Amino acid sequence: MLAATVASLPIAVGLLAASMPVAVLVLMLVTGGRRGAVTGFLLGWVAGIGAVAALTLVVIDTSLPRDDPAPWAGLLRIVLGGALVLLGVKQWRSRSRADEEPARWLAAIDTMTPSRAVLVAFLLVAVNPKNAVLVVSGAAAIGTATGDVVHQVAALALFTVVASLGVAAPVLLRVALGDRADPVLAAAKAWMTANSALVMTVVLVVIGAVLLGNGLSGLRSG
């Protein structure tokens, strides 16, 4: 389990940072007092990570051979790393459009019911390429590090918790500080809105480059 955790946690931290636009939406829900929608959104986010990661682990465990060393593991890291780097470049090139994203979220807040919040959050993980590839990368790191299902589940649970901290942070802060959290949340929202494209680009490119390096190293050593 330790190897799986060590391999996947950096990617979970990357997903935490890359979820900044999603955290902006949660900030709006929190400050708007829409508790049901906030709860639904957090549940949908966790469910999305769990579903994508579980599917990835099932594919790895049932479809890929467990050679030692496994040549496919290096190829998988190269594919995922290349995809993340390309997504990072695309994110940076489209940053002017990304800056308009919070306005679209804001327009949807007034009609965000709990059930719709669950669906939106789930799709933001399962369908959004940046988030989905990061989750697949984390699950792949777990699946290639250990074939023990119990260890995989434990590592995946920790991965999900860490990857969800960015989305859950506004809620936890509001619960801990009450109305005193409003100035902090407002400042955080402004900063994230202004810098989300840069942060996401850096996260995607750095994690992608690391995966590419690990994949190439694995192929050479194999």
CYANA upper distance limits for C-alpha pairs under 8 A (distance plus 0.5 A):
  1 MET  CA      5 THR  CA      6.61
  1 MET  CA    146 THR  CA      7.44
  1 MET  CA    151 HIS  CA      5.25
  1 MET  CA    152 GLN  CA      7.40
  1 MET  CA    154 ALA  CA      7.88
  1 MET  CA    155 ALA  CA      6.84
  2 LEU  CA      6 VAL  CA      6.57
  3 ALA  CA      7 ALA  CA      6.59
  3 ALA  CA    142 ILE  CA      8.46
  3 ALA  CA    145 ALA  CA      6.43
  3 ALA  CA    146 THR  CA      7.97
  4 ALA  CA      8 SER  CA      6.63
  4 ALA  CA    141 ALA  CA      7.03
  4 ALA  CA    142 ILE  CA      4.96
  4 ALA  CA    143 GLY  CA      7.95
  4 ALA  CA    144 THR  CA      8.33
  4 ALA  CA    145 ALA  CA      5.46
  4 ALA  CA    146 THR  CA      6.78
  4 ALA  CA    151 HIS  CA      8.29
  4 ALA  CA    152 GLN  CA      7.76
  4 ALA  CA    155 ALA  CA      6.72
  5 THR  CA      9 LEU  CA      6.29
  5 THR  CA    142 ILE  CA      7.44
  5 THR  CA    155 ALA  CA      5.76
  5 THR  CA    158 LEU  CA      8.15
  5 THR  CA    159 PHE  CA      8.02
  6 VAL  CA     10 PRO  CA      8.01
  7 ALA  CA     11 ILE  CA      8.44
  7 ALA  CA    138 GLY  CA      8.25
  7 ALA  CA    141 ALA  CA      6.07
  7 ALA  CA    142 ILE  CA      7.18
  7 ALA  CA    145 ALA  CA      7.88
  8 SER  CA     12 ALA  CA      6.84
  8 SER  CA    137 SER  CA      8.44
  8 SER  CA    138 GLY  CA      5.33
  8 SER  CA    139 ALA  CA      7.62
  8 SER  CA    141 ALA  CA      5.92
  8 SER  CA    142 ILE  CA      6.53
  8 SER  CA    155 ALA  CA      8.40
  8 SER  CA    159 PHE  CA      7.20
  9 LEU  CA     13 VAL  CA      6.69
  9 LEU  CA    138 GLY  CA      8.05
  9 LEU  CA    159 PHE  CA      6.51
  9 LEU  CA    162 VAL  CA      8.07
 10 PRO  CA     14 GLY  CA      6.72
 11 ILE  CA     15 LEU  CA      6.66
 11 ILE  CA    134 LEU  CA      7.19
 11 ILE  CA    135 VAL  CA      8.38
 11 ILE  CA    137 SER  CA      7.74
 11 ILE  CA    138 GLY  CA      6.11
 11 ILE  CA    207 ILE  CA      7.39
 12 ALA  CA     16 LEU  CA      6.67
 12 ALA  CA    134 LEU  CA      8.39
 12 ALA  CA    135 VAL  CA      8.25
 12 ALA  CA    138 GLY  CA      7.18
 12 ALA  CA    159 PHE  CA      6.05
 12 ALA  CA    160 THR  CA      7.78
 12 ALA  CA    162 VAL  CA      6.32
 12 ALA  CA    163 ALA  CA      5.10
 13 VAL  CA     17 ALA  CA      6.85
 13 VAL  CA    162 VAL  CA      6.93
 13 VAL  CA    163 ALA  CA      6.49
 14 GLY  CA     18 ALA  CA      6.48
 14 GLY  CA    134 LEU  CA      8.32
 14 GLY  CA    163 ALA  CA      8.19
 14 GLY  CA    203 VAL  CA      6.20
 14 GLY  CA    204 LEU  CA      8.09
 14 GLY  CA    207 ILE  CA      7.79
 15 LEU  CA     19 SER  CA      6.48
 15 LEU  CA    131 ASN  CA      7.29
 15 LEU  CA    134 LEU  CA      6.81
 15 LEU  CA    135 VAL  CA      8.04
 15 LEU  CA    163 ALA  CA      5.93
 16 LEU  CA     20 MET  CA      8.02
 16 LEU  CA    162 VAL  CA      7.38
 16 LEU  CA    163 ALA  CA      5.11
 16 LEU  CA    164 SER  CA      6.74
 16 LEU  CA    165 LEU  CA      6.83
 16 LEU  CA    166 GLY  CA      5.54
 16 LEU  CA    167 VAL  CA      8.06
 17 ALA  CA    166 GLY  CA      7.28
 17 ALA  CA    199 VAL  CA      7.55
 17 ALA  CA    200 MET  CA      7.49
 17 ALA  CA    203 VAL  CA      7.68
 18 ALA  CA    131 ASN  CA      8.07
 18 ALA  CA    196 SER  CA      8.19
 18 ALA  CA    199 VAL  CA      7.29
 18 ALA  CA    200 MET  CA      5.27
 18 ALA  CA    203 VAL  CA      7.07
 18 ALA  CA    204 LEU  CA      8.28
 19 SER  CA     23 ALA  CA      6.73
 19 SER  CA    131 ASN  CA      8.13
 19 SER  CA    166 GLY  CA      7.11
 19 SER  CA    167 VAL  CA      7.41
 19 SER  CA    200 MET  CA      8.46
 20 MET  CA     24 VAL  CA      6.86
 20 MET  CA    166 GLY  CA      7.52
 20 MET  CA    167 VAL  CA      8.15
 20 MET  CA    192 MET  CA      6.69
 20 MET  CA    196 SER  CA      6.37
 20 MET  CA    200 MET  CA      8.40
 21 PRO  CA     25 LEU  CA      7.25
 21 PRO  CA    101 GLU  CA      8.26
 21 PRO  CA    102 PRO  CA      7.70
 21 PRO  CA    192 MET  CA      7.60
 21 PRO  CA    193 THR  CA      7.56
 21 PRO  CA    196 SER  CA      6.84
 22 VAL  CA     26 VAL  CA      7.03
 22 VAL  CA    167 VAL  CA      7.08
 23 ALA  CA     27 LEU  CA      6.58
 23 ALA  CA    166 GLY  CA      6.83
 23 ALA  CA    167 VAL  CA      5.22
 23 ALA  CA    168 ALA  CA      8.28
 23 ALA  CA    170 PRO  CA      7.95
 24 VAL  CA     28 MET  CA      6.85
 24 VAL  CA    102 PRO  CA      7.56
 24 VAL  CA    189 LYS  CA      6.26
 24 VAL  CA    192 MET  CA      7.47
 24 VAL  CA    193 THR  CA      7.61
 25 LEU  CA     29 LEU  CA      6.84
 25 LEU  CA    102 PRO  CA      7.76
 25 LEU  CA    105 TRP  CA      6.78
 25 LEU  CA    106 LEU  CA      7.98
 26 VAL  CA     30 VAL  CA      6.52
 26 VAL  CA     38 VAL  CA      7.05
 26 VAL  CA     41 PHE  CA      8.29
 26 VAL  CA    167 VAL  CA      7.14
 26 VAL  CA    168 ALA  CA      8.44
 26 VAL  CA    170 PRO  CA      7.41
 26 VAL  CA    171 VAL  CA      8.22
 27 LEU  CA     31 THR  CA      6.57
 27 LEU  CA    170 PRO  CA      6.41
 27 LEU  CA    171 VAL  CA      8.31
 27 LEU  CA    185 LEU  CA      7.31
 27 LEU  CA    189 LYS  CA      7.31
 28 MET  CA     32 GLY  CA      6.39
 28 MET  CA    106 LEU  CA      7.77
 28 MET  CA    109 ILE  CA      7.87
 29 LEU  CA     33 GLY  CA      6.78
 29 LEU  CA     34 ARG  CA      5.92
 29 LEU  CA     35 ARG  CA      7.92
 29 LEU  CA     37 ALA  CA      7.51
 29 LEU  CA     38 VAL  CA      6.51
 29 LEU  CA    109 ILE  CA      7.35
 30 VAL  CA     34 ARG  CA      6.73
 30 VAL  CA     35 ARG  CA      7.40
 30 VAL  CA     38 VAL  CA      7.18
 30 VAL  CA    170 PRO  CA      7.69
 30 VAL  CA    171 VAL  CA      7.03
 30 VAL  CA    174 ARG  CA      8.08
 31 THR  CA    182 ASP  CA      7.74
 34 ARG  CA     38 VAL  CA      6.74
 35 ARG  CA     39 THR  CA      6.69
 36 GLY  CA     40 GLY  CA      6.64
 36 GLY  CA    113 THR  CA      7.83
 36 GLY  CA    114 PRO  CA      5.71
 37 ALA  CA     41 PHE  CA      6.43
 37 ALA  CA    112 MET  CA      6.82
 37 ALA  CA    113 THR  CA      6.07
 37 ALA  CA    114 PRO  CA      4.57
 37 ALA  CA    115 SER  CA      8.04
 37 ALA  CA    116 ARG  CA      8.35
 37 ALA  CA    117 ALA  CA      5.97
 37 ALA  CA    118 VAL  CA      8.30
 38 VAL  CA     42 LEU  CA      6.79
 38 VAL  CA    114 PRO  CA      7.88
 38 VAL  CA    117 ALA  CA      7.85
 38 VAL  CA    171 VAL  CA      8.44
 39 THR  CA     43 LEU  CA      6.73
 39 THR  CA    114 PRO  CA      7.77
 40 GLY  CA     44 GLY  CA      6.56
 40 GLY  CA    114 PRO  CA      5.42
 40 GLY  CA    115 SER  CA      6.97
 40 GLY  CA    116 ARG  CA      8.44
 40 GLY  CA    117 ALA  CA      5.87
 40 GLY  CA    118 VAL  CA      5.19
 41 PHE  CA     45 TRP  CA      6.62
 41 PHE  CA    114 PRO  CA      7.73
 41 PHE  CA    117 ALA  CA      5.14
 41 PHE  CA    118 VAL  CA      5.26
 41 PHE  CA    119 LEU  CA      8.30
 41 PHE  CA    120 VAL  CA      7.79
 41 PHE  CA    121 ALA  CA      5.86
 42 LEU  CA     46 VAL  CA      6.76
 42 LEU  CA    118 VAL  CA      7.92
 42 LEU  CA    121 ALA  CA      7.79
 42 LEU  CA    167 VAL  CA      7.79
 42 LEU  CA    168 ALA  CA      7.43
 43 LEU  CA     47 ALA  CA      6.52
 43 LEU  CA    118 VAL  CA      6.82
 43 LEU  CA    121 ALA  CA      8.49
 44 GLY  CA     48 GLY  CA      6.46
 44 GLY  CA    117 ALA  CA      7.67
 44 GLY  CA    118 VAL  CA      4.64
 44 GLY  CA    119 LEU  CA      6.75
 44 GLY  CA    120 VAL  CA      7.88
 44 GLY  CA    121 ALA  CA      5.36
 44 GLY  CA    122 PHE  CA      5.10
 45 TRP  CA     49 ILE  CA      6.88
 45 TRP  CA    118 VAL  CA      7.85
 45 TRP  CA    121 ALA  CA      5.30
 45 TRP  CA    122 PHE  CA      5.70
 45 TRP  CA    124 LEU  CA      8.09
 45 TRP  CA    125 VAL  CA      7.17
 45 TRP  CA    164 SER  CA      7.96
 46 VAL  CA     50 GLY  CA      6.63
 46 VAL  CA    122 PHE  CA      8.26
 46 VAL  CA    160 THR  CA      7.22
 46 VAL  CA    164 SER  CA      7.40
 47 ALA  CA     51 ALA  CA      6.46
 47 ALA  CA    122 PHE  CA      6.95
 48 GLY  CA     52 VAL  CA      6.68
 48 GLY  CA    121 ALA  CA      7.78
 48 GLY  CA    122 PHE  CA      4.94
 48 GLY  CA    123 LEU  CA      7.55
 48 GLY  CA    124 LEU  CA      8.37
 48 GLY  CA    125 VAL  CA      5.84
 48 GLY  CA    126 ALA  CA      6.26
 49 ILE  CA     53 ALA  CA      6.42
 49 ILE  CA    122 PHE  CA      8.36
 49 ILE  CA    125 VAL  CA      6.77
 49 ILE  CA    126 ALA  CA      7.91
 49 ILE  CA    135 VAL  CA      6.93
 49 ILE  CA    160 THR  CA      7.05
 50 GLY  CA     54 ALA  CA      6.28
 50 GLY  CA    156 LEU  CA      8.36
 50 GLY  CA    160 THR  CA      7.64
 51 ALA  CA     55 LEU  CA      6.61
 51 ALA  CA    126 ALA  CA      8.44
 52 VAL  CA     56 THR  CA      6.75
 52 VAL  CA    125 VAL  CA      8.40
 52 VAL  CA    126 ALA  CA      6.76
 52 VAL  CA    132 ALA  CA      7.64
 52 VAL  CA    135 VAL  CA      7.27
 52 VAL  CA    136 VAL  CA      7.18
 53 ALA  CA     57 LEU  CA      6.74
 53 ALA  CA    135 VAL  CA      6.55
 53 ALA  CA    136 VAL  CA      6.33
 53 ALA  CA    138 GLY  CA      8.10
 53 ALA  CA    139 ALA  CA      5.57
 53 ALA  CA    156 LEU  CA      8.11
 54 ALA  CA     58 VAL  CA      6.65
 54 ALA  CA    139 ALA  CA      8.03
 55 LEU  CA     59 VAL  CA      6.78
 56 THR  CA     60 ILE  CA      6.79
 56 THR  CA    136 VAL  CA      6.66
 56 THR  CA    139 ALA  CA      6.73
 56 THR  CA    140 ALA  CA      7.18
 57 LEU  CA     61 ASP  CA      6.45
 57 LEU  CA    139 ALA  CA      6.73
 57 LEU  CA    140 ALA  CA      7.28
 57 LEU  CA    142 ILE  CA      8.44
 57 LEU  CA    143 GLY  CA      6.20
 58 VAL  CA     62 THR  CA      6.41
 58 VAL  CA     63 SER  CA      8.47
 59 VAL  CA     63 SER  CA      5.91
 59 VAL  CA     64 LEU  CA      7.79
 60 ILE  CA     64 LEU  CA      5.80
 60 ILE  CA    140 ALA  CA      8.00
 60 ILE  CA    143 GLY  CA      6.87
 60 ILE  CA    144 THR  CA      8.31
 61 ASP  CA    143 GLY  CA      7.70
 61 ASP  CA    147 GLY  CA      7.46
 64 LEU  CA     72 TRP  CA      8.33
 65 PRO  CA     70 ALA  CA      7.93
 66 ARG  CA     70 ALA  CA      6.78
 67 ASP  CA     71 PRO  CA      8.06
 69 PRO  CA    222 GLY  CA      6.70
 70 ALA  CA     74 GLY  CA      8.02
 70 ALA  CA    222 GLY  CA      8.15
 71 PRO  CA     75 LEU  CA      7.29
 71 PRO  CA    218 GLY  CA      7.95
 71 PRO  CA    219 LEU  CA      6.80
 71 PRO  CA    222 GLY  CA      6.92
 72 TRP  CA     76 LEU  CA      6.50
 73 ALA  CA     77 ARG  CA      6.79
 73 ALA  CA    144 THR  CA      6.96
 73 ALA  CA    215 GLY  CA      7.72
 73 ALA  CA    218 GLY  CA      8.20
 74 GLY  CA     78 ILE  CA      6.75
 74 GLY  CA    214 ASN  CA      7.61
 74 GLY  CA    215 GLY  CA      4.43
 74 GLY  CA    216 LEU  CA      6.89
 74 GLY  CA    217 SER  CA      8.15
 74 GLY  CA    218 GLY  CA      5.66
 74 GLY  CA    219 LEU  CA      6.01
 75 LEU  CA     79 VAL  CA      6.73
 75 LEU  CA    215 GLY  CA      6.61
 75 LEU  CA    216 LEU  CA      8.39
 75 LEU  CA    219 LEU  CA      7.95
 76 LEU  CA     80 LEU  CA      6.66
 76 LEU  CA    215 GLY  CA      7.81
 77 ARG  CA     81 GLY  CA      6.25
 77 ARG  CA    137 SER  CA      8.16
 77 ARG  CA    211 LEU  CA      5.77
 77 ARG  CA    212 LEU  CA      6.55
 77 ARG  CA    214 ASN  CA      7.49
 77 ARG  CA    215 GLY  CA      5.35
 78 ILE  CA     82 GLY  CA      6.42
 78 ILE  CA    211 LEU  CA      6.79
 78 ILE  CA    212 LEU  CA      5.12
 78 ILE  CA    213 GLY  CA      8.26
 78 ILE  CA    214 ASN  CA      8.36
 78 ILE  CA    215 GLY  CA      5.54
 78 ILE  CA    216 LEU  CA      7.38
 79 VAL  CA     83 ALA  CA      6.67
 79 VAL  CA    212 LEU  CA      8.25
 80 LEU  CA     84 LEU  CA      6.72
 80 LEU  CA    133 VAL  CA      7.48
 80 LEU  CA    137 SER  CA      6.85
 80 LEU  CA    208 GLY  CA      7.55
 80 LEU  CA    211 LEU  CA      7.64
 80 LEU  CA    212 LEU  CA      8.29
 81 GLY  CA     85 VAL  CA      6.76
 81 GLY  CA    207 ILE  CA      7.54
 81 GLY  CA    208 GLY  CA      4.30
 81 GLY  CA    209 ALA  CA      6.54
 81 GLY  CA    210 VAL  CA      7.70
 81 GLY  CA    211 LEU  CA      5.24
 81 GLY  CA    212 LEU  CA      5.34
 82 GLY  CA     86 LEU  CA      6.69
 82 GLY  CA    208 GLY  CA      6.58
 82 GLY  CA    209 ALA  CA      8.09
 82 GLY  CA    212 LEU  CA      7.07
 83 ALA  CA     87 LEU  CA      6.62
 83 ALA  CA    133 VAL  CA      8.08
 83 ALA  CA    208 GLY  CA      7.74
 84 LEU  CA     88 GLY  CA      6.56
 84 LEU  CA    130 LYS  CA      7.75
 84 LEU  CA    133 VAL  CA      7.51
 84 LEU  CA    134 LEU  CA      8.11
 84 LEU  CA    204 LEU  CA      5.77
 84 LEU  CA    205 VAL  CA      6.75
 84 LEU  CA    207 ILE  CA      7.77
 84 LEU  CA    208 GLY  CA      5.30
 85 VAL  CA     89 VAL  CA      6.80
 85 VAL  CA    204 LEU  CA      6.44
 85 VAL  CA    205 VAL  CA      5.03
 85 VAL  CA    206 VAL  CA      8.23
 85 VAL  CA    207 ILE  CA      8.47
 85 VAL  CA    208 GLY  CA      5.54
 85 VAL  CA    209 ALA  CA      7.27
 86 LEU  CA     90 LYS  CA      6.65
 86 LEU  CA    205 VAL  CA      8.31
 87 LEU  CA     91 GLN  CA      6.45
 87 LEU  CA    129 PRO  CA      8.35
 87 LEU  CA    130 LYS  CA      7.03
 87 LEU  CA    201 THR  CA      8.44
 87 LEU  CA    204 LEU  CA      7.38
 87 LEU  CA    205 VAL  CA      8.45
 88 GLY  CA     92 TRP  CA      6.81
 88 GLY  CA    200 MET  CA      7.54
 88 GLY  CA    201 THR  CA      4.98
 88 GLY  CA    202 VAL  CA      7.59
 88 GLY  CA    203 VAL  CA      8.22
 88 GLY  CA    204 LEU  CA      5.45
 88 GLY  CA    205 VAL  CA      5.80
 89 VAL  CA     93 ARG  CA      6.72
 89 VAL  CA    201 THR  CA      7.29
 89 VAL  CA    205 VAL  CA      8.04
 90 LYS  CA     94 SER  CA      6.62
 91 GLN  CA     95 ARG  CA      6.43
 91 GLN  CA     98 ALA  CA      8.34
 91 GLN  CA    197 ALA  CA      7.12
 91 GLN  CA    200 MET  CA      7.87
 91 GLN  CA    201 THR  CA      6.41
 92 TRP  CA    197 ALA  CA      6.97
 92 TRP  CA    198 LEU  CA      7.41
 92 TRP  CA    201 THR  CA      6.36
 94 SER  CA     98 ALA  CA      6.79
 95 ARG  CA     99 ASP  CA      6.68
 95 ARG  CA    197 ALA  CA      6.08
 95 ARG  CA    198 LEU  CA      8.43
 96 SER  CA    100 GLU  CA      7.72
 97 ARG  CA    101 GLU  CA      7.64
 98 ALA  CA    197 ALA  CA      7.15
 99 ASP  CA    193 THR  CA      7.37
 99 ASP  CA    194 ALA  CA      7.65
 99 ASP  CA    197 ALA  CA      7.85
100 GLU  CA    104 ARG  CA      7.52
101 GLU  CA    105 TRP  CA      6.94
102 PRO  CA    106 LEU  CA      6.49
102 PRO  CA    193 THR  CA      7.48
103 ALA  CA    107 ALA  CA      6.84
104 ARG  CA    108 ALA  CA      7.13
105 TRP  CA    109 ILE  CA      6.93
106 LEU  CA    110 ASP  CA      8.38
108 ALA  CA    112 MET  CA      6.77
112 MET  CA    116 ARG  CA      6.49
112 MET  CA    117 ALA  CA      6.47
113 THR  CA    117 ALA  CA      6.52
114 PRO  CA    118 VAL  CA      6.83
115 SER  CA    119 LEU  CA      6.99
116 ARG  CA    120 VAL  CA      6.55
117 ALA  CA    121 ALA  CA      6.58
118 VAL  CA    122 PHE  CA      6.62
119 LEU  CA    123 LEU  CA      6.62
120 VAL  CA    124 LEU  CA      6.63
121 ALA  CA    125 VAL  CA      7.17
122 PHE  CA    126 ALA  CA      6.60
123 LEU  CA    127 VAL  CA      5.59
123 LEU  CA    128 ASN  CA      7.32
124 LEU  CA    128 ASN  CA      5.62
124 LEU  CA    131 ASN  CA      7.67
125 VAL  CA    131 ASN  CA      5.75
125 VAL  CA    132 ALA  CA      5.88
125 VAL  CA    135 VAL  CA      8.47
126 ALA  CA    131 ASN  CA      7.91
126 ALA  CA    132 ALA  CA      5.88
127 VAL  CA    131 ASN  CA      8.49
127 VAL  CA    132 ALA  CA      6.99
128 ASN  CA    132 ALA  CA      6.44
129 PRO  CA    133 VAL  CA      6.38
130 LYS  CA    134 LEU  CA      6.84
130 LYS  CA    204 LEU  CA      8.30
131 ASN  CA    135 VAL  CA      6.72
132 ALA  CA    136 VAL  CA      6.61
133 VAL  CA    137 SER  CA      6.46
134 LEU  CA    138 GLY  CA      6.71
135 VAL  CA    139 ALA  CA      6.65
136 VAL  CA    140 ALA  CA      6.38
137 SER  CA    141 ALA  CA      6.64
138 GLY  CA    142 ILE  CA      6.95
138 GLY  CA    159 PHE  CA      8.07
139 ALA  CA    143 GLY  CA      6.56
139 ALA  CA    156 LEU  CA      7.59
140 ALA  CA    144 THR  CA      6.46
141 ALA  CA    145 ALA  CA      6.63
142 ILE  CA    146 THR  CA      6.89
142 ILE  CA    152 GLN  CA      6.73
142 ILE  CA    155 ALA  CA      7.44
142 ILE  CA    156 LEU  CA      7.88
143 GLY  CA    147 GLY  CA      6.79
143 GLY  CA    152 GLN  CA      7.32
146 THR  CA    151 HIS  CA      7.64
146 THR  CA    152 GLN  CA      7.32
147 GLY  CA    151 HIS  CA      8.41
147 GLY  CA    152 GLN  CA      7.75
148 ASP  CA    152 GLN  CA      6.65
149 VAL  CA    153 VAL  CA      6.63
150 VAL  CA    154 ALA  CA      6.76
151 HIS  CA    155 ALA  CA      6.56
152 GLN  CA    156 LEU  CA      6.43
153 VAL  CA    157 ALA  CA      6.59
154 ALA  CA    158 LEU  CA      6.96
155 ALA  CA    159 PHE  CA      6.60
156 LEU  CA    160 THR  CA      6.58
157 ALA  CA    161 VAL  CA      6.81
158 LEU  CA    162 VAL  CA      6.79
159 PHE  CA    163 ALA  CA      6.51
160 THR  CA    164 SER  CA      6.51
161 VAL  CA    165 LEU  CA      6.88
164 SER  CA    168 ALA  CA      6.60
165 LEU  CA    169 ALA  CA      6.15
166 GLY  CA    170 PRO  CA      8.36
168 ALA  CA    172 LEU  CA      6.74
169 ALA  CA    173 LEU  CA      6.51
170 PRO  CA    174 ARG  CA      6.63
170 PRO  CA    185 LEU  CA      7.35
171 VAL  CA    175 VAL  CA      6.68
172 LEU  CA    176 ALA  CA      6.61
173 LEU  CA    177 LEU  CA      6.48
173 LEU  CA    178 GLY  CA      8.18
173 LEU  CA    181 ALA  CA      6.90
174 ARG  CA    178 GLY  CA      5.42
174 ARG  CA    179 ASP  CA      7.56
174 ARG  CA    180 ARG  CA      8.45
174 ARG  CA    181 ALA  CA      6.03
174 ARG  CA    182 ASP  CA      8.17
177 LEU  CA    181 ALA  CA      5.79
178 GLY  CA    182 ASP  CA      8.38
180 ARG  CA    184 VAL  CA      8.44
181 ALA  CA    185 LEU  CA      6.50
182 ASP  CA    186 ALA  CA      6.51
183 PRO  CA    187 ALA  CA      6.68
184 VAL  CA    188 ALA  CA      6.59
185 LEU  CA    189 LYS  CA      6.51
186 ALA  CA    190 ALA  CA      6.81
187 ALA  CA    191 TRP  CA      6.73
188 ALA  CA    192 MET  CA      6.52
189 LYS  CA    193 THR  CA      6.49
190 ALA  CA    194 ALA  CA      6.76
191 TRP  CA    195 ASN  CA      6.58
192 MET  CA    196 SER  CA      5.69
195 ASN  CA    199 VAL  CA      6.77
196 SER  CA    200 MET  CA      6.49
197 ALA  CA    201 THR  CA      6.59
198 LEU  CA    202 VAL  CA      6.75
199 VAL  CA    203 VAL  CA      6.64
200 MET  CA    204 LEU  CA      6.53
201 THR  CA    205 VAL  CA      6.59
202 VAL  CA    206 VAL  CA      6.42
203 VAL  CA    207 ILE  CA      6.53
204 LEU  CA    208 GLY  CA      6.33
205 VAL  CA    209 ALA  CA      6.44
206 VAL  CA    210 VAL  CA      6.74
207 ILE  CA    211 LEU  CA      6.70
208 GLY  CA    212 LEU  CA      6.61
209 ALA  CA    213 GLY  CA      6.60
210 VAL  CA    214 ASN  CA      6.61
211 LEU  CA    215 GLY  CA      6.45
212 LEU  CA    216 LEU  CA      6.63
213 GLY  CA    217 SER  CA      6.56
214 ASN  CA    218 GLY  CA      6.52
215 GLY  CA    219 LEU  CA      6.78
216 LEU  CA    220 ARG  CA      6.78
217 SER  CA    221 SER  CA      6.66
218 GLY  CA    222 GLY  CA      6.45
